[in-house]
């Protein structure tokens, strides 16, 4: 093999390697961007729940959201809003403390779960009375990331 042919082959190998590195870096950056965006949606959703802000919640969920909670199902935003959120929000606002435990995202789909502690016992306001586990499925829509599915499980603490 001539020196010129060897140099051309080496140049192609370097170019191909660089292309592979840049492609992987770009994909990782895209996933990081999706993770940041979806974490923001979940955090804003949980804050809006705590604030009983139905308009803020509406901006974060898909019209075709499906919500599961302890054996019940709501199909669509209107069903969720009218038969779950609004009736539940007629009750008092209890202090809550939550955090996203795990989140995974690609540019096309994301899921997360969070743990929220509720302080709903007026006799013991500093003691956690309930723990709420939330599982989210999100997807990008033309107007941004939206929550497509939500699964809640709440348990009273002893």
C-alpha positions, 0 to 999 in steps of 0.5 A: 500500500502506498504512503498516499493511500495509507494517509487517505485511509488514516484521514478517513478513519479519523474523520469517521471517528470524529463523526461518531464522537460528535454524534454521540455527544450530540445525542447525549446533549439532546437527552440531557436537554430532554431530561432538563425540560421534563424535570421542569414540567414535573416540578412545575406540575407538582408545585401547581398541585400544591398551589391548587392552580388548575390553570397551571396544571392545564398548561402541563398536561395533554388533553388526552392524559390518562390518570390512575389513582388507587384503582380509579381512572380518568380519561382526558383532561376534562375528566381528570379536572372535573372529577378529580382535581376540582373536587379534591381542591375544595379541601384544605391545602396541606403542606407537602414536600416532594422530590423527583426520585428518578427521571429518564428521557429521550428526545421522543419520550420521558418517564419519571417518578417522585415521592411527596410527603404530605403533612395533613394531620393538624394535631401533628403538623410536623409529622408526615401523614401520607406519602404520595408516589407519582409516576409520569409519562411525558412526550413532546408535543408542538407546544412543548413537553406534556404529561400523557399519563399519571399514576398516583399511589398514596398511603397513610403513614402509621 
